[in-house]
């Protein structure tokens, strides 16, 4: 179940990163007007998703699981 959630989270993270890069490099007038707020919003979404994706792909420590049992 954890790997399925990791895959879904990674796909969402890749999409968010693509949109974040788009905000930085776009020339669209509407986005350029409010670029600073869009950057803050995009990074506040992207950074936690990156951390979550990395945490989900990190292998579990089996020693801790055996001690709890």
N, C-alpha and C positions, 0 to 999 in steps of 0.2 A: 504494500500500500504506500509505503514511504517513497519508493522509486517512481510510482505513478504520479504522486504529488510533486516530486522533484522534476519530472519531465514537463508537467503542466506549468509549473512555476517558471521553469527555464524558458519555455516557449513564450510565456507572457513577458518575461524579463527581456528577451531578445527584441520583442516588438516594442517595448517601452524604450529600450536603448536606441532603437532605430528612430523613433519619434523624437527622442531627446537630441540626437545628432541632427535631425532635421531642423529643430528649433535653432540650433547654433549656426547652421549654414544657409538657411533659407533667405530669400530676398522678397518674400511676400509682404506687402505693405501692412496688412493687419497684424501679422506676427511681429514685424519689426517694431511697430508702435509699442507693443507690450512685451517686448522680448525679455526684459529683466524679470517680470513676474512669471512669465512662462518658464524661464530657466529655473527659478526657485521651485516652482511646482513640479517640473519634470525631474529635478534632482531629488526632491523630497519623496518622490515615488520610486525613482530608479535605484537609489542607494539602498533602501530597505529591501527591495526585491533582489538585488544582487547579493546582499548578505544572507537573505533567506535561501536563495538558490544554492549558494556555496555551503551553507549549513546543512541543507537537505542532502547534498551529494557527498558530504563528509561521512566516511564509514563510521559505524558505531563502534564503541569500545566494548568488546565482548567481556573483558575482565570486570568491568563495572556491572554488567548485567548478571554475571555469575555470582558476584558478591551479594547482590540484592536478593537472590533466590534462596 
